[in-house]
Amino acid sequence: MQTNSTLKQTSNTLRVLYLLWMGIGIFSIMYVPNKLINWEDINATTNNLVNNEFLYRAGILGRFITQLLFIPVVLQLNKLLKSINQEVSLYMVVLSLIAVPIAMVNTFNDTAALLSVSDPDQMMLYLKLSSQGIWIAEIFWGLWLYPLGYLVYKSELFPKFVGIALIIGGIGYTIYGTGNILSPDHYSLWSKFETLNLGEMVFVLWLIFVGAKVPEEETRLKNW
């Protein structure tokens, strides 16, 4: 069983890791694609990639780094929460880490798109493959939030609503990813569930700005 000082140190480590993960993720996953990729205009997308090659490559590198950072994040979460239920914590680790190689390999499609700018149709094909590869990863991004949400809910280190928010986030990811794979023609429907993903951000922001609630006195976490 970990001491409270160890739990505080783990919480502080997660605060730094999540801050880096969020900052790099916002840049590489949100800013760069939204700025450079126009799904309705193939010529504009081609020109954007040609004229902003460094920014596009920085986005690819950033997405790769976010996956690398995700590994110590999960291991630190396991360290923080495994005393609640080791079996559930193991499920959390396995489900989360499955997504890492999927997302990493998917960056090859992003690189291939840049190498194919002389053939815009081929370039867009690689960009679409990248987008659909993320749908597969999103299923696991959702599945791992269920055990994490349960552990957070039971841990007493966080308010109960944070654990509930994580489970809601997991529902959003799994429906969005699964729905798009099964029926991509209904993307507008599945995208409505994407807003539920904000449940994960409730936990991330709580860790960054508040941290885990570890009592000052030396106590032990309750086993469940």
C-alpha positions as a Markdown table, in Angstrom:
| # | Residue | x | y | z |
|---|---|---|---|---|
| 1 | Met | 0.0 | 0.0 | 0.0 |
| 2 | Gln | 1.3 | 3.4 | -0.9 |
| 3 | Thr | 1.9 | 6.2 | 1.5 |
| 4 | Asn | 0.1 | 9.5 | 1.2 |
| 5 | Ser | 3.3 | 11.2 | 0.3 |
| 6 | Thr | 3.8 | 8.8 | -2.6 |
| 7 | Leu | 0.3 | 9.4 | -3.8 |
| 8 | Lys | 0.8 | 13.1 | -3.8 |
| 9 | Gln | 4.0 | 12.7 | -5.8 |
| 10 | Thr | 2.2 | 10.5 | -8.3 |
| 11 | Ser | -0.6 | 13.1 | -8.6 |
| 12 | Asn | 2.0 | 15.9 | -9.2 |
| 13 | Thr | 3.7 | 13.8 | -11.8 |
| 14 | Leu | 0.4 | 13.2 | -13.6 |
| 15 | Arg | -0.3 | 17.0 | -13.4 |
| 16 | Val | 2.9 | 17.7 | -15.4 |
| 17 | Leu | 2.4 | 14.8 | -17.8 |
| 18 | Tyr | -1.2 | 15.7 | -18.6 |
| 19 | Leu | -0.3 | 19.4 | -19.0 |
| 20 | Leu | 2.3 | 18.4 | -21.7 |
| 21 | Trp | -0.1 | 15.9 | -23.2 |
| 22 | Met | -2.9 | 18.4 | -23.5 |
| 23 | Gly | -0.8 | 21.2 | -24.9 |
| 24 | Ile | 0.9 | 19.1 | -27.5 |
| 25 | Gly | -2.4 | 17.3 | -28.3 |
| 26 | Ile | -4.3 | 20.6 | -28.9 |
| 27 | Phe | -1.6 | 21.7 | -31.3 |
| 28 | Ser | -1.2 | 18.5 | -33.2 |
| 29 | Ile | -4.6 | 16.9 | -33.1 |
| 30 | Met | -6.8 | 20.0 | -33.3 |
| 31 | Tyr | -5.0 | 23.1 | -34.6 |
| 32 | Val | -2.9 | 21.6 | -37.4 |
| 33 | Pro | -5.6 | 19.5 | -39.1 |
| 34 | Asn | -8.2 | 22.2 | -38.8 |
| 35 | Lys | -5.8 | 24.8 | -40.3 |
| 36 | Leu | -4.5 | 22.7 | -43.2 |
| 37 | Ile | -7.1 | 20.1 | -44.1 |
| 38 | Asn | -10.2 | 21.1 | -46.0 |
| 39 | Trp | -12.3 | 17.9 | -46.8 |
| 40 | Glu | -14.5 | 19.8 | -49.2 |
| 41 | Asp | -11.6 | 21.4 | -51.2 |
| 42 | Ile | -8.9 | 19.1 | -52.4 |
| 43 | Asn | -6.9 | 22.0 | -54.1 |
| 44 | Ala | -6.9 | 24.1 | -51.0 |
| 45 | Thr | -5.7 | 21.1 | -48.9 |
| 46 | Thr | -2.9 | 20.4 | -51.5 |
| 47 | Asn | -1.7 | 24.0 | -51.4 |
| 48 | Asn | -1.9 | 24.1 | -47.6 |
| 49 | Leu | 0.3 | 21.0 | -47.3 |
| 50 | Val | 2.8 | 22.3 | -49.9 |
| 51 | Asn | 3.0 | 25.8 | -48.4 |
| 52 | Asn | 3.0 | 24.7 | -44.8 |
| 53 | Glu | 5.1 | 21.5 | -44.9 |
| 54 | Phe | 7.0 | 22.2 | -41.7 |
| 55 | Leu | 3.7 | 22.9 | -39.7 |
| 56 | Tyr | 2.2 | 19.7 | -41.1 |
| 57 | Arg | 5.3 | 17.7 | -40.1 |
| 58 | Ala | 5.3 | 19.3 | -36.7 |
| 59 | Gly | 1.7 | 18.1 | -36.3 |
| 60 | Ile | 2.7 | 14.5 | -37.2 |
| 61 | Leu | 5.6 | 14.6 | -34.7 |
| 62 | Gly | 3.2 | 16.1 | -32.1 |
| 63 | Arg | 0.7 | 13.3 | -32.5 |
| 64 | Phe | 3.5 | 10.8 | -32.2 |
| 65 | Ile | 4.7 | 12.5 | -29.0 |
| 66 | Thr | 1.2 | 12.5 | -27.5 |
| 67 | Gln | 1.2 | 8.7 | -27.8 |
| 68 | Leu | 4.6 | 8.4 | -26.2 |
| 69 | Leu | 3.4 | 10.6 | -23.3 |
| 70 | Phe | 0.3 | 8.5 | -22.9 |
| 71 | Ile | 2.4 | 5.5 | -21.8 |
| 72 | Pro | 3.8 | 7.1 | -18.6 |
| 73 | Val | 0.4 | 8.7 | -18.0 |
| 74 | Val | -1.3 | 5.3 | -17.9 |
| 75 | Leu | 1.5 | 3.8 | -15.7 |
| 76 | Gln | 1.2 | 6.7 | -13.2 |
| 77 | Leu | -2.6 | 6.3 | -13.1 |
| 78 | Asn | -2.1 | 2.6 | -12.4 |
| 79 | Lys | 0.3 | 3.5 | -9.6 |
| 80 | Leu | -2.2 | 6.0 | -8.2 |
| 81 | Leu | -5.3 | 3.8 | -8.4 |
| 82 | Lys | -4.3 | 0.1 | -8.4 |
| 83 | Ser | -4.8 | -0.3 | -4.7 |
| 84 | Ile | -8.5 | 0.3 | -5.3 |
| 85 | Asn | -8.9 | -2.8 | -7.4 |
| 86 | Gln | -5.8 | -4.3 | -9.1 |
| 87 | Glu | -7.8 | -6.4 | -11.6 |
| 88 | Val | -9.8 | -3.4 | -12.9 |
| 89 | Ser | -6.6 | -1.3 | -13.0 |
| 90 | Leu | -5.0 | -4.0 | -15.1 |
| 91 | Tyr | -7.9 | -3.8 | -17.6 |
| 92 | Met | -7.4 | 0.0 | -17.7 |
| 93 | Val | -3.7 | -0.4 | -18.5 |
| 94 | Val | -4.2 | -3.0 | -21.2 |
| 95 | Leu | -7.1 | -1.3 | -23.0 |
| 96 | Ser | -5.4 | 2.1 | -23.0 |
| 97 | Leu | -2.0 | 0.8 | -24.3 |
| 98 | Ile | -3.7 | -1.1 | -27.2 |
| 99 | Ala | -4.5 | 2.2 | -28.7 |
| 100 | Val | -0.9 | 3.5 | -28.6 |
| 101 | Pro | 0.5 | 1.4 | -31.5 |
| 102 | Ile | -2.7 | 1.8 | -33.5 |
| 103 | Ala | -2.4 | 5.6 | -33.3 |
| 104 | Met | 1.4 | 5.5 | -33.9 |
| 105 | Val | 1.2 | 3.4 | -37.0 |
| 106 | Asn | -1.6 | 5.6 | -38.3 |
| 107 | Thr | 0.8 | 8.5 | -38.5 |
| 108 | Phe | 2.4 | 6.7 | -41.6 |
| 109 | Asn | -0.8 | 7.6 | -43.5 |
| 110 | Asp | -0.2 | 11.3 | -42.6 |
| 111 | Thr | 3.4 | 11.1 | -43.9 |
| 112 | Ala | 2.2 | 9.3 | -47.0 |
| 113 | Ala | -0.3 | 12.1 | -47.7 |
| 114 | Leu | 2.5 | 14.6 | -47.7 |
| 115 | Leu | 4.6 | 12.5 | -50.1 |
| 116 | Ser | 1.6 | 12.2 | -52.4 |
| 117 | Val | 0.8 | 15.9 | -52.9 |
| 118 | Ser | 1.7 | 15.6 | -56.6 |
| 119 | Asp | -1.4 | 13.3 | -56.9 |
| 120 | Pro | -4.2 | 15.1 | -54.9 |
| 121 | Asp | -6.6 | 12.2 | -55.2 |
| 122 | Gln | -4.0 | 9.8 | -53.6 |
| 123 | Met | -3.1 | 12.4 | -51.0 |
| 124 | Met | -6.8 | 12.7 | -49.9 |
| 125 | Leu | -7.0 | 8.9 | -49.8 |
| 126 | Tyr | -4.2 | 8.8 | -47.3 |
| 127 | Leu | -5.7 | 11.6 | -45.3 |
| 128 | Lys | -9.0 | 9.6 | -45.2 |
| 129 | Leu | -7.2 | 6.4 | -44.2 |
| 130 | Ser | -5.6 | 8.4 | -41.3 |
| 131 | Ser | -9.0 | 9.7 | -40.2 |
| 132 | Gln | -10.5 | 6.2 | -40.3 |
| 133 | Gly | -7.5 | 4.8 | -38.5 |
| 134 | Ile | -8.3 | 7.2 | -35.6 |
| 135 | Trp | -11.8 | 5.8 | -35.4 |
| 136 | Ile | -10.3 | 2.4 | -34.5 |
| 137 | Ala | -8.1 | 4.0 | -31.9 |
| 138 | Glu | -11.0 | 5.9 | -30.5 |
| 139 | Ile | -12.8 | 2.7 | -29.6 |
| 140 | Phe | -10.0 | 1.9 | -27.2 |
| 141 | Trp | -9.7 | 5.5 | -26.1 |
| 142 | Gly | -13.3 | 5.0 | -24.9 |
| 143 | Leu | -13.0 | 1.5 | -23.5 |
| 144 | Trp | -10.1 | 2.3 | -21.1 |
| 145 | Leu | -12.2 | 5.2 | -19.6 |
| 146 | Tyr | -14.7 | 2.7 | -18.2 |
| 147 | Pro | -12.3 | 1.0 | -15.7 |
| 148 | Leu | -10.6 | 4.4 | -15.1 |
| 149 | Gly | -13.9 | 6.0 | -14.3 |
| 150 | Tyr | -14.8 | 3.2 | -11.9 |
| 151 | Leu | -11.5 | 3.4 | -10.1 |
| 152 | Val | -11.8 | 7.2 | -9.8 |
| 153 | Tyr | -15.3 | 6.9 | -8.6 |
| 154 | Lys | -14.3 | 4.4 | -5.9 |
| 155 | Ser | -11.0 | 6.0 | -4.9 |
| 156 | Glu | -12.2 | 8.9 | -2.8 |
| 157 | Leu | -9.2 | 10.8 | -4.3 |
| 158 | Phe | -11.6 | 12.6 | -6.6 |
| 159 | Pro | -15.2 | 13.8 | -6.5 |
| 160 | Lys | -17.7 | 11.2 | -7.6 |
| 161 | Phe | -18.8 | 13.3 | -10.6 |
| 162 | Val | -15.3 | 13.1 | -12.1 |
| 163 | Gly | -15.6 | 9.3 | -12.3 |
| 164 | Ile | -19.0 | 9.6 | -13.8 |
| 165 | Ala | -17.7 | 12.1 | -16.3 |
| 166 | Leu | -15.0 | 9.7 | -17.4 |
| 167 | Ile | -17.5 | 6.9 | -18.0 |
| 168 | Ile | -19.7 | 9.3 | -20.1 |
| 169 | Gly | -16.5 | 10.2 | -22.0 |
| 170 | Gly | -15.9 | 6.6 | -22.7 |
| 171 | Ile | -19.4 | 6.2 | -24.0 |
| 172 | Gly | -18.8 | 9.1 | -26.4 |
| 173 | Tyr | -15.6 | 7.7 | -27.7 |
| 174 | Thr | -16.9 | 4.2 | -28.3 |
| 175 | Ile | -20.1 | 5.3 | -30.0 |
| 176 | Tyr | -18.3 | 7.8 | -32.2 |
| 177 | Gly | -15.5 | 5.3 | -33.2 |
| 178 | Thr | -17.8 | 2.2 | -33.6 |
| 179 | Gly | -20.5 | 4.2 | -35.4 |
| 180 | Asn | -18.2 | 5.7 | -38.0 |
| 181 | Ile | -16.6 | 2.3 | -38.7 |
| 182 | Leu | -20.0 | 0.5 | -39.2 |
| 183 | Ser | -21.7 | 3.4 | -41.0 |
| 184 | Pro | -19.5 | 6.2 | -42.1 |
| 185 | Asp | -22.3 | 7.7 | -44.2 |
| 186 | His | -23.9 | 8.7 | -40.9 |
| 187 | Tyr | -20.9 | 10.7 | -39.7 |
| 188 | Ser | -23.1 | 13.7 | -38.8 |
| 189 | Leu | -25.1 | 11.5 | -36.4 |
| 190 | Trp | -22.0 | 9.9 | -34.7 |
| 191 | Ser | -20.3 | 13.3 | -34.4 |
| 192 | Lys | -23.0 | 14.4 | -32.0 |
| 193 | Phe | -21.7 | 11.8 | -29.5 |
| 194 | Glu | -18.2 | 13.3 | -29.8 |
| 195 | Thr | -19.1 | 16.1 | -27.4 |
| 196 | Leu | -19.4 | 13.4 | -24.7 |
| 197 | Asn | -15.7 | 13.1 | -24.9 |
| 198 | Leu | -15.4 | 16.2 | -22.8 |
| 199 | Gly | -16.0 | 13.9 | -19.9 |
| 200 | Glu | -12.4 | 12.9 | -20.1 |
| 201 | Met | -11.3 | 16.5 | -20.1 |
| 202 | Val | -13.2 | 17.0 | -16.8 |
| 203 | Phe | -10.7 | 14.5 | -15.2 |
| 204 | Val | -7.7 | 16.0 | -17.0 |
| 205 | Leu | -8.4 | 19.5 | -15.9 |
| 206 | Trp | -9.2 | 18.4 | -12.4 |
| 207 | Leu | -5.8 | 16.7 | -12.2 |
| 208 | Ile | -4.0 | 19.6 | -13.6 |
| 209 | Phe | -5.6 | 22.4 | -11.6 |
| 210 | Val | -6.7 | 20.6 | -8.4 |
| 211 | Gly | -5.0 | 17.2 | -8.2 |
| 212 | Ala | -5.9 | 14.1 | -6.3 |
| 213 | Lys | -7.3 | 14.8 | -2.8 |
| 214 | Val | -4.8 | 13.1 | -0.6 |
| 215 | Pro | -5.3 | 13.6 | 3.2 |
| 216 | Glu | -2.4 | 15.2 | 5.1 |
| 217 | Glu | -2.4 | 12.5 | 7.8 |
| 218 | Glu | -1.0 | 9.0 | 6.9 |
| 219 | Thr | -4.0 | 6.9 | 5.9 |
| 220 | Arg | -4.5 | 4.1 | 3.5 |
| 221 | Leu | -6.8 | 3.8 | 0.6 |
| 222 | Lys | -9.8 | 1.7 | 1.1 |
| 223 | Asn | -9.8 | -1.6 | -0.8 |
| 224 | Trp | -12.8 | -2.5 | -2.9 |
